[in-house]
Amino acid sequence: MFRRFDAGEGEALADFLAGEPWPFHTGSQVDRADVLERAAQGFYDETYWILADGERAGIVRLFDLEDATPMFDLRISESHRGKGLGQAAVRWLTDRLFGEFAHVERIEGTTRQDNAAMRQVFRRCGYVKEAHYRKAWPDAAGHRHDSVGYAIIRHDWQTGDTTVPDFHDE
Ligand SMILES: CC(C)(COP(=O)(O)OP(=O)(O)OC[C@H]1O[C@@H](n2cnc3c(N)ncnc32)[C@H](O)[C@@H]1OP(=O)(O)O)[C@@H](O)C(=O)NCCC(=O)NCCS
């Protein structure tokens, strides 16, 4: 279901990313040439295809892997959404990062406040809301949205607990 992006697949990745808009990403229209250039520079070295019946349905790119808090970018093509692939991908990357990298203590992700599907994916996968950034996310039209940050900590991954942040400490 998950297959590592191969350096020779730059064209396929460019087709995938530039093939449809990503309204919840800054720069919602991806430029093909940018993808090809970045692929040649190794930007997608830790990127995995999400396959559905052998078809390229999405990608997940892991980054900041050397940090105690790696992050990821997840995109499922519109025709494959709502079938559980997003949750499967987040569970897979969470198991992989905690299972294979002993220095990883937390995994973090940020999304736009109105990205209800992604927020549900975070919650379903044991991630907890830690941050709320007001007017932090400008869209293509210049409108500024709030953004929200979720994370899972190693302890919760290991035990199944849900550790809630100590918000009311003032
Ligand atoms: C966000 C995204 C990765 C989710 O992937 P997906 O494969 O559609 O997700 P899943 O099918 O695993 O789960 C989606 C969940 O959100 C829920 N959901 C979907 N749209 C929703 C909405 N508008 N309001 C509330 N819940 C919604 C679904 O019901 C499902 O929850 P459930 O299992 O409890 O029923 C995918 O929609 C996507 O790639 N979007 C565009 C790119 C993007 O926003 N990436 C994240 C950037 S941080």
The ligand as an ORCA input file, in Angstrom:
! r2SCAN-3c Opt
* xyz 0 1
  C      -7.117     15.421      4.422
  C      -6.954     14.120      3.640
  C      -5.492     13.701      3.660
  C      -7.793     13.033      4.281
  O      -7.619     11.833      3.580
  P      -8.841     10.817      3.338
  O      -8.302      9.593      2.710
  O      -9.946     11.516      2.646
  O      -9.243     10.546      4.862
  P     -10.012      9.319      5.501
  O     -10.984      8.754      4.527
  O      -9.016      8.374      6.081
  O     -10.748     10.012      6.739
  C     -11.426     11.227      6.571
  C     -12.273     11.476      7.790
  O     -12.705     12.827      7.743
  C     -14.120     12.850      7.734
  N     -14.508     13.999      6.927
  C     -14.314     14.182      5.609
  N     -14.793     15.378      5.234
  C     -15.300     15.958      6.342
  C     -15.937     17.181      6.608
  N     -16.136     18.075      5.633
  N     -16.336     17.434      7.869
  C     -16.119     16.555      8.867
  N     -15.502     15.360      8.671
  C     -15.105     15.074      7.427
  C     -14.540     11.521      7.168
  O     -15.854     11.195      7.544
  C     -13.502     10.603      7.817
  O     -13.776     10.394      9.186
  P     -14.457      9.047      9.740
  O     -13.546      7.925      9.389
  O     -14.550      9.306     11.209
  O     -15.800      8.938      9.069
  C      -7.450     14.299      2.171
  O      -8.768     14.780      2.203
  C      -6.599     15.230      1.339
  O      -5.573     14.830      0.797
  N      -7.018     16.512      1.251
  C      -6.311     17.489      0.458
  C      -4.900     17.712      0.951
  C      -4.876     18.069      2.405
  O      -5.708     18.814      2.906
  N      -3.878     17.525      3.095
  C      -3.647     17.794      4.495
  C      -2.819     19.020      4.605
  S      -2.248     19.295      6.239
*
